[in-house]
Amino acid sequence: MAEPINLNKFRKAKAKAEKDQRAKENRAKFGRTKAEKSLDKTRADKARDQADGHRLQDDPEDRG
């Protein structure tokens, strides 16, 4: 005869496994360290400043 199974333990273990899997997916999707976020912000700021430096100034007297 087979061993009886405690269904509460089975349900809780299944729920925990699903929660762990969802957490793993979210870490891969959203998880970035503070250093990575800071580096991306610094790179974006530098690129914007460089683009602003190459922009031609608009002279209102030239308009007509």
DSSP file (Angstrom, degrees, kcal/mol; ACC not computed):
  #  RESIDUE AA STRUCTURE BP1 BP2  ACC     N-H-->O    O-->H-N    N-H-->O    O-->H-N    TCO  KAPPA ALPHA  PHI   PSI    X-CA   Y-CA   Z-CA
    1    1 A M              0   0    0      0, 0.0     2,-0.1     0, 0.0     0, 0.0   0.000 360.0 360.0 360.0 145.0    0.0    0.0    0.0
    2    2 A A        -     0   0    0      1,-0.1     3,-0.0     3,-0.0     0, 0.0  -0.342 360.0 -99.4 -77.9 156.2    1.2    3.5   -0.8
    3    3 A E        -     0   0    0      1,-0.1    -1,-0.1    -2,-0.1     2,-0.1  -0.508  42.1-108.5 -71.8 140.2    2.2    6.1    1.8
    4    4 A P        -     0   0    0      0, 0.0     2,-0.4     0, 0.0    -1,-0.1  -0.441  31.7-137.4 -68.6 146.4   -0.5    8.7    2.5
    5    5 A I        -     0   0    0     -2,-0.1     2,-0.9    -3,-0.0     3,-0.1  -0.895   6.3-133.3-109.8 132.9    0.3   12.2    1.2
    6    6 A N     >  -     0   0    0     -2,-0.4     4,-1.9     1,-0.2     3,-0.2  -0.758  17.9-162.8 -83.1 108.7   -0.3   15.3    3.2
    7    7 A L  H  > S+     0   0    0     -2,-0.9     4,-2.9     1,-0.2     5,-0.2   0.819  84.6  59.3 -66.9 -31.7   -2.1   17.5    0.6
    8    8 A N  H  > S+     0   0    0      2,-0.2     4,-2.5     1,-0.2    -1,-0.2   0.931 107.9  45.8 -62.2 -44.5   -1.4   20.7    2.5
    9    9 A K  H  > S+     0   0    0      2,-0.2     4,-2.5     1,-0.2    -2,-0.2   0.902 113.0  50.9 -64.2 -40.3    2.3   20.2    2.4
   10   10 A F  H  X S+     0   0    0     -4,-1.9     4,-2.3     2,-0.2    -2,-0.2   0.932 112.0  46.3 -62.7 -46.6    2.1   19.3   -1.3
   11   11 A R  H  X S+     0   0    0     -4,-2.9     4,-2.6     1,-0.2    -2,-0.2   0.914 113.6  48.6 -63.1 -43.5    0.1   22.5   -2.1
   12   12 A K  H  X S+     0   0    0     -4,-2.5     4,-2.4    -5,-0.2    -1,-0.2   0.903 111.7  49.1 -64.6 -40.7    2.4   24.7   -0.1
   13   13 A A  H  X S+     0   0    0     -4,-2.5     4,-2.1     2,-0.2    -1,-0.2   0.901 112.3  48.6 -65.1 -40.5    5.5   23.2   -1.8
   14   14 A K  H  X S+     0   0    0     -4,-2.3     4,-2.2     2,-0.2    -2,-0.2   0.920 112.0  48.5 -65.6 -43.8    3.9   23.7   -5.2
   15   15 A A  H  X S+     0   0    0     -4,-2.6     4,-2.4     1,-0.2    -2,-0.2   0.897 111.6  50.3 -63.1 -40.7    3.0   27.3   -4.4
   16   16 A K  H  X S+     0   0    0     -4,-2.4     4,-2.6     2,-0.2    -1,-0.2   0.905 109.5  50.5 -65.3 -40.8    6.5   28.0   -3.1
   17   17 A A  H  X S+     0   0    0     -4,-2.1     4,-2.1     2,-0.2    -2,-0.2   0.906 111.9  47.6 -63.3 -41.9    8.1   26.5   -6.3
   18   18 A E  H  X S+     0   0    0     -4,-2.2     4,-2.4     2,-0.2    -2,-0.2   0.903 112.3  49.5 -65.9 -40.6    5.8   28.6   -8.5
   19   19 A K  H  X S+     0   0    0     -4,-2.4     4,-2.4     2,-0.2    -2,-0.2   0.909 110.8  49.8 -64.7 -42.0    6.6   31.8   -6.4
   20   20 A D  H  X S+     0   0    0     -4,-2.6     4,-2.2     2,-0.2    -1,-0.2   0.894 111.0  49.7 -63.1 -40.0   10.4   31.0   -6.7
   21   21 A Q  H  X S+     0   0    0     -4,-2.1     4,-2.2     2,-0.2    -2,-0.2   0.921 111.3  48.4 -64.9 -43.7   10.1   30.6  -10.4
   22   22 A R  H  X S+     0   0    0     -4,-2.4     4,-2.3     1,-0.2    -2,-0.2   0.891 111.3  50.8 -64.0 -39.3    8.2   33.9  -10.8
   23   23 A A  H  X S+     0   0    0     -4,-2.4     4,-2.4     2,-0.2    -1,-0.2   0.897 108.6  52.0 -64.5 -40.2   10.8   35.6   -8.7
   24   24 A K  H  X S+     0   0    0     -4,-2.2     4,-1.9     2,-0.2    -2,-0.2   0.917 110.3  48.2 -61.5 -43.8   13.6   34.2  -10.8
   25   25 A E  H  X S+     0   0    0     -4,-2.2     4,-1.9     1,-0.2    -2,-0.2   0.901 111.8  49.7 -64.3 -41.1   12.0   35.5  -14.0
   26   26 A N  H  X>S+     0   0    0     -4,-2.3     4,-3.5     2,-0.2     5,-0.8   0.877 107.7  53.8 -66.9 -37.5   11.5   38.9  -12.4
   27   27 A R  H  X5S+     0   0    0     -4,-2.4     4,-1.1     1,-0.2    -1,-0.2   0.909 111.8  45.4 -62.1 -40.7   15.1   39.1  -11.3
   28   28 A A  H  <5S+     0   0    0     -4,-1.9    -1,-0.2    -5,-0.2    -2,-0.2   0.856 120.0  41.1 -69.5 -33.9   16.2   38.4  -14.9
   29   29 A K  H  <5S+     0   0    0     -4,-1.9    -2,-0.2    -5,-0.2    -3,-0.2   0.905 135.3  10.0 -82.0 -43.4   13.7   40.9  -16.3
   30   30 A F  H  <5S+     0   0    0     -4,-3.5     2,-0.5    -5,-0.1    -3,-0.2   0.629  92.7 112.3-113.6 -18.8   14.0   43.8  -13.8
   31   31 A G     << +     0   0    0     -4,-1.1     2,-0.3    -5,-0.8    -4,-0.0  -0.459  32.2 150.4 -74.1 115.5   16.9   43.1  -11.6
   32   32 A R        -     0   0    0     -2,-0.5     2,-0.0     4,-0.0    -4,-0.0  -0.994  42.0-116.1-138.5 144.0   19.8   45.5  -12.1
   33   33 A T     >  -     0   0    0     -2,-0.3     4,-2.1     1,-0.1     5,-0.2  -0.298  27.4-111.7 -75.1 163.5   22.3   46.6   -9.5
   34   34 A K  H  > S+     0   0    0      1,-0.2     4,-2.5     2,-0.2     5,-0.2   0.870 119.3  55.5 -61.6 -36.8   22.7   50.2   -8.4
   35   35 A A  H  > S+     0   0    0      2,-0.2     4,-2.5     1,-0.2    -1,-0.2   0.895 106.6  49.5 -64.4 -40.5   26.0   50.4  -10.2
   36   36 A E  H  > S+     0   0    0      2,-0.2     4,-2.3     1,-0.2    -2,-0.2   0.915 112.3  47.4 -65.2 -42.6   24.5   49.3  -13.5
   37   37 A K  H  X S+     0   0    0     -4,-2.1     4,-2.2     2,-0.2    -2,-0.2   0.918 113.1  49.0 -63.4 -42.7   21.7   51.9  -13.2
   38   38 A S  H  X S+     0   0    0     -4,-2.5     4,-2.5     2,-0.2    -2,-0.2   0.906 110.4  50.6 -63.9 -42.7   24.3   54.6  -12.3
   39   39 A L  H  X S+     0   0    0     -4,-2.5     4,-2.4     1,-0.2    -1,-0.2   0.912 110.5  49.0 -62.4 -43.8   26.5   53.6  -15.2
   40   40 A D  H  X S+     0   0    0     -4,-2.3     4,-2.2     2,-0.2    -1,-0.2   0.901 112.0  49.1 -62.8 -40.8   23.6   53.8  -17.7
   41   41 A K  H  X S+     0   0    0     -4,-2.2     4,-2.5     2,-0.2    -2,-0.2   0.912 111.3  49.5 -65.2 -42.7   22.6   57.2  -16.3
   42   42 A T  H  X S+     0   0    0     -4,-2.5     4,-2.4     1,-0.2    -2,-0.2   0.914 111.6  48.7 -62.5 -43.9   26.1   58.5  -16.6
   43   43 A R  H  X S+     0   0    0     -4,-2.4     4,-2.3     2,-0.2    -1,-0.2   0.900 112.0  48.9 -63.6 -40.9   26.5   57.3  -20.2
   44   44 A A  H  X S+     0   0    0     -4,-2.2     4,-2.4     2,-0.2    -2,-0.2   0.908 111.5  49.6 -65.9 -41.5   23.1   58.8  -21.2
   45   45 A D  H  X S+     0   0    0     -4,-2.5     4,-2.5     2,-0.2    -2,-0.2   0.910 111.7  48.8 -62.4 -42.2   24.1   62.2  -19.6
   46   46 A K  H  X S+     0   0    0     -4,-2.4     4,-2.3     2,-0.2    -2,-0.2   0.912 111.6  48.6 -65.4 -42.5   27.4   62.2  -21.4
   47   47 A A  H  X S+     0   0    0     -4,-2.3     4,-2.2     2,-0.2    -1,-0.2   0.902 112.5  48.6 -64.6 -40.5   25.8   61.4  -24.7
   48   48 A R  H  X S+     0   0    0     -4,-2.4     4,-2.4     2,-0.2    -2,-0.2   0.915 111.9  48.8 -66.1 -42.8   23.2   64.1  -24.2
   49   49 A D  H  X S+     0   0    0     -4,-2.5     4,-1.8     2,-0.2    -2,-0.2   0.890 111.5  50.0 -63.4 -39.3   25.9   66.7  -23.3
   50   50 A Q  H  X S+     0   0    0     -4,-2.3     4,-1.1     2,-0.2    -1,-0.2   0.905 111.2  48.2 -66.8 -40.9   28.0   65.7  -26.3
   51   51 A A  H  X S+     0   0    0     -4,-2.2     4,-0.5     1,-0.2     3,-0.5   0.897 110.6  51.7 -66.0 -39.5   25.0   66.1  -28.6
   52   52 A D  H >< S+     0   0    0     -4,-2.4     3,-0.7     1,-0.2    -1,-0.2   0.858 105.9  56.1 -63.9 -34.7   24.2   69.5  -27.1
   53   53 A G  H 3< S+     0   0    0     -4,-1.8    -1,-0.2     1,-0.2    -2,-0.2   0.775 108.6  46.6 -68.7 -26.3   27.8   70.5  -27.7
   54   54 A H  H 3< S+     0   0    0     -4,-1.1    -1,-0.2    -3,-0.5    -2,-0.2   0.478  87.7 111.8 -93.2  -4.0   27.5   69.8  -31.4
   55   55 A R  S << S-     0   0    0     -3,-0.7     2,-0.2    -4,-0.5    -3,-0.0  -0.483  70.4-121.5 -74.1 138.3   24.2   71.6  -31.8
   56   56 A L        -     0   0    0     -2,-0.2     2,-0.3     1,-0.1    -1,-0.1  -0.558  26.8-115.8 -77.8 142.3   24.2   74.7  -33.9
   57   57 A Q        -     0   0    0     -2,-0.2     2,-0.6     1,-0.0    -1,-0.1  -0.608  22.8-129.7 -79.9 138.0   23.0   77.9  -32.1
   58   58 A D        -     0   0    0     -2,-0.3    -1,-0.0     2,-0.0     0, 0.0  -0.789  17.9-154.1 -90.6 118.5   19.8   79.4  -33.6
   59   59 A D    >   -     0   0    0     -2,-0.6     3,-1.2     1,-0.1     4,-0.3  -0.846   5.2-154.5 -96.5 116.7   20.3   83.2  -34.2
   60   60 A P  G >  S+     0   0    0      0, 0.0     3,-1.0     0, 0.0     4,-0.2   0.762  91.1  62.8 -63.6 -24.7   17.0   85.1  -34.1
   61   61 A E  G >  S+     0   0    0      1,-0.2     3,-0.7     2,-0.1    -2,-0.0   0.747  94.9  61.2 -71.9 -23.2   18.4   87.9  -36.4
   62   62 A D  G <  S+     0   0    0     -3,-1.2    -1,-0.2     1,-0.2    -4,-0.0   0.557  82.1  85.5 -78.6  -8.3   18.8   85.4  -39.3
   63   63 A R  G <         0   0    0     -3,-1.0    -1,-0.2    -4,-0.3    -2,-0.1   0.713 360.0 360.0 -75.5 -19.1   15.2   84.5  -39.4
   64   64 A G    <         0   0    0     -3,-0.7    -2,-0.1    -4,-0.2    -3,-0.1   0.497 360.0 360.0 137.6 360.0   14.1   87.3  -41.7
